[in-house]
Amino acid sequence: MSEWWQEPYRGKPGVPVPGFPRPLYPPDVPKKSGYQPSSQGPDVEAYKRTVSRLGRWPWQKFDRAYSNAFSHGKPPGNVSESGVAGFQRQQGIGDSGWLGEKTFNALRCALVPDGLPHAGEYGMDALAQNLIAEAWQMFSGQSSGIEPAETIREAALALAVTQIGTCEDPPESNNTKYGQWYGVNYQPWCAIFVTWAFLTNSVGYSPSFIRGSRYAYVPYIVSDAQDRRYGLSITTTPSPGDLVCYDWSGGDYDHIGIFESGSASSWTAIEGNTSTSNNSNGGQVMRRDRSKAQAAKVTFVRVAEP
């Protein structure tokens, strides 16, 4: 039986509030994003109260600052200190920690899970609703009500999906446009395909990757993530756009894909150089249904955003 944090929150129609006050951005929002860190406000206090009731932030006397810790979660990644990004991952929303209208509406609907105080009640209680109403009077939709721009991970996944059905030519040659682009062609290309997706998508590039250097070999990705090099890190709660590294037979890691949906026990992934007859060198881009039971080891890796 799965734990409450391993599946999306149950929900009901959203609690009544006058509107979405404003998007929120933490102090570390990149300057080149065009957004500015958000000022203090009652909406921040409302979200801290709500996320705490939902089990992903410590209960305390809440301040009104949209901090990096509350936005992204505190290391080493305990569920109870995972903040807005933890809630986003659980609901299948890009876990940038930026709080836009999509996250706002998800918070309005989410119910406190079984096993936590106030189970079955709305996470956004009456006091939090009043704080949102106060914030609406202060900010009343300031800036855009649209969810902040998608993450690099989401954009890389979206690009990878467009490649489904692409095959190496001729068959069994490892000749692909991805290898040509990377500068190392006619070689197994599952990791090269991932690198291509993270460096050529429509949103931007991840600093974890370098064309022609990082990465063409899956064990290097796992090793660097274990040591937290180049912004890579291991995660046990994969979200769309994370990497999935496979060791099929108990040796080195053989294959990699981009996590699309599901859980840490079973999922779908977009993978290059695979087929139903050869998981690791099958020659095409496919959507694969996977589970932990299929491999000797599986490691989920999170990629750095700029």
KAVEN-V415205 format. One record per helix or strand of 2 or more residues. SS is the DSSP state (hx for helix, st for strand). FROM is the first residue (numbers start at 1). TO is the last residue. If there is no record, write none. Layout:
ss/from/to
SS/FROM/TO
SS/FROM/TO
This chain:
ss/from/to
hx/4/6
hx/31/33
hx/42/53
hx/68/72
hx/79/81
hx/83/90
hx/101/109
st/110/111
hx/126/139
hx/152/162
hx/177/182
hx/190/200
hx/218/226
hx/229/231
st/233/235
st/243/247
st/255/262
st/266/274
st/284/291
hx/292/294
st/297/302
